Amino acid sequence: MARQADGATVITYGGTKILCTAVSGRKMKEGQSFFPLVVNYQEKFYAGGKIPGSFFRRERGATERETLICRLIDRPLRPLFPKGYMFETQIMPTVISVDMENDPDTLALVGCSAALEISDIPFDGPIASVRVARVEGQLIANPNFEQREASDLDLTVAGSREAIIMVEGEADFLSEDEILEAIFFGHEAMQPLIEVQSELRKIAGKEKREFLVPEPDQALADKVATLAEARLLEAVKIRSKQERYAAVGVIKEEIVAELVDEEANNKEEISETLSALQKRVVRQMIIRDQIRIDGRDFNTVRPINCEVGLLPRAHGSALFTRGETQALVAVALGTSKDEQRMDNVQSMDFKKFMLHYNFPPFCVGETSMRLFPGRREIGHGMLAERSVSKVLPVHDDFPYTIRVVSETLESNGSSSMASVCGATLALMDAGVPVTKAVAGIAMGLIKEGDDVAVLSDILGDEDHLGDMDFKVTGAAEGVTALQMDIKIGGVDKAIMKQALEQAREGRIHILGKMAEAISVPREELSPYAPRITTIQVKQDQVRTVIGSGGKNVRGIIEATGCSIDIEDDGRINIASADGDACKMAIKMIRDLTQEAEKGKLYMGTVRKIMEFGAFVEIFPGTDGLVHISELDKERVRNVTDILKEGDQVLVKCLDIDRQGKIKLSRKEALGQTLPEVG
């Protein structure tokens, strides 16, 4: 298959098959300054025997799930291409069969690594990935969907023979030691997948194309260091991000102007040399002098400020500020009609909780025409969503659709973790009965030989110039989500253990600061939030509530303005910000579903006159017969002598036969009133 691609594999697991292809350009664009790698993961609906539900009946743009899997594949592969490799490269894993038991996502990464391994594209692989679950305390590699449903851990681990490269997942408050055990269980479980790729390369691998890593101009590097190193060392110690960037920018402009040779066209080379020098200066300052850019030690978290209730019409809101990173988070509560439909090759689901993360250009003092969320925003939002979802109430107890939106107002490192903290505060402010508070922290790493510095609450520059970005979220009791990306060959167990322990200490500190603003959910919802009341009717009464063609339920909605959601099991959720409207809707539903009781009095309406009696509606949709002999104590010749259509009449239920027909009497109700009967 795909014989004209540089590398192509089909990976099969059970009934799941993924075609993975890799193609890399032969010419590098002039002035290319970054590695243009693109991963396009796609799930074809025919793979599961389905037709897409869109208007066009074909796959369109990437879904949220596909976007997240693209990131899952991109992140561990990207650092394994040679430094300076700037050729356009496209990796396309396509799901062509799916068995509804095995998730294709981790398999796709293995298939892509194999495609690169047998291709002629320079690649420092192979690598593999596995999913790790834990059921009743037992770790399971590559669990099926049934096992994942019962698991308290959903962890994806990618690595090489020697080390871990990427980790991403969620957990039900597992301890740091349990997380560490699962990560290295996954690393061991992936080794056969790495070995089989090496064997495949021996059988089908192409000779790798020649690529020489560009050698830096040492004379230029020495000259730049002489002119700029001392100045850069002072500039990178400036604590304000914008002032630091401005100072570094001035130094770079002056050095470029002094050394540029128009004939040699070396302006770009000088800029790259200056950036490399800045990276070396910062890393040496941290490793050698034990000083971070903003003067903190390795464990200290930046100053934190938390506010809640800033937005009067949102149902909950919070402003979380940590150093120069700030997130404004808002909560909106809705009904089941606001759930998000998620249609994919494996299933169609409805999401009741959504967390959306936005990163506008002004938050880093820049301009941009790209104002819609990209892959990064979707990935950060999902990490925060997984983190917070573990503390949400059971839907039956709190039947709301919840949308949380995090607006990054300022960013200097770890805005996704600010979103986690802000989301918890905003949910509490909204009165959502979360079970615990959740906080997040980003850990960094500087590694020079055997010298290691693990940094808590990293700045943007420490992320950019460092070797690791390790985000950990959770409550005081344990971890709820984590995500790790590295830029070096891998990290060992000792480094990960230290990072997890520092993250736990930082998380506890942050939770304490958050509790100063709000420590428990508010007792009342916002006055602008819908009030959802749940009532139960019999399953066979659902049809009655809905009515022919939806007539009854539409009538209730029109009369009350409430939103009404009816479940097949007879649960009915009635939502409105107006309490009186809710009560009115409940009464109308009760009127539709109440059943006649023998011996009870009812005030009814005469709906039809017959020669033998009158049909009286005692509540909407339910009527009974008052026989002519039951109209009065005296003998009645004509029904119309006593009643006419539209009359209100007090009647008593005499009997209900096996067919449900109701026998009523006006005669037995004479002289009585409803209040007397109660």
Protein Blocks (a to p, Z undefined) as FASTA:
>chain_A
ZZlbmbdcdddehjbccdddddddfbdcehiabdcddddddddfklnopacfbfnopacd
ddfklmmmmmmmmmmmmmmpcehiacdcddddddfbdehlacfklmmmmmmmmmmmmmmb
dcdddddddddddeehiacehiafklmmmpcbdcdddddfkbcfbdcdddehiafklmmm
mmmmmmmmmmmmmmmmmmmmmmmpccddddddddddfklmmmmmmmmmmmmmmmmmpmbl
klmmmmmmmmmmmmmmmmpcfklopmlmmmmmmmmmmmmmmmmmmmmnopafkopafklc
cdddddehklmkbmbdcdddehjaccddddddddfklpccdddfkbccddfbdcdddddf
klnopacfblbdcfklmmmmmmmmmmmmmmpccfklmccccddddddfbdeejklmmmmm
mmmmmmmmnopacfbdcdddddddddehjbccddehiafklmmmmmbdcdddddfkbcfb
dcdddfbfbdcfklmmmmmmmmmmmmmmmmmmmmmmombdcfbdcfkbccdddddddfkl
mmmmnogghlmmmmmmmmnopacdddfkopacdddfblklmmmmmmmmmmmmpccdehia
cddddfbdcfkbccddfbghiacdddfklmbmbdcfblklmbcghiacddddfbdcfkop
acddfklmgoiafklnZZ
